[in-house]
Amino acid sequence: MAYLVVIKTAYDTAPREAEAAPDRLIEGAPRFKTWDIDRALNEAGHYGDVRTGLWEATPGTTRSIKGESFEFCHVLSGRCEISEEGGETHRFGPGDSFVLKPGFRGLWKTLETMRKIFVIAS
């Protein structure tokens, strides 16, 4: 097992593709691509499930519900606007990073096709 994982900004492999679930779709017809890069399952009981990957979304607005997971995001390209229920609205673009914590609920509006690196711990 490698203990160093290099994260590229593009992959030649086919991504997992999806569209917004009907109960989460607010506006548009966003499409999603996910390249799963690495997964560490309960290593020595310390981390739980940790997934790393690359994610891409086309424009549209969806309801975002994190549940019990933490998600770190680093935007590579494109732009989005995230509004937390009862909180502020933030815009993110290339070079920006943020964390969505367990319990986050709000709207995710992809303004222009975006690509991000993600790390999810649950």
Secondary structure, DSSP 8 states (H G I E B T S, - for coil): --S-----S--SS--EEEE--TTTEEEE--EEEEEEEEEEESGGGTSSEEEEEEEEE-SEEEEEE-TT-EEEEEEEEEEEEEEETTS-EEEE-TT-EEEE-TT-EEEEEEEEEEEEEEEEE-
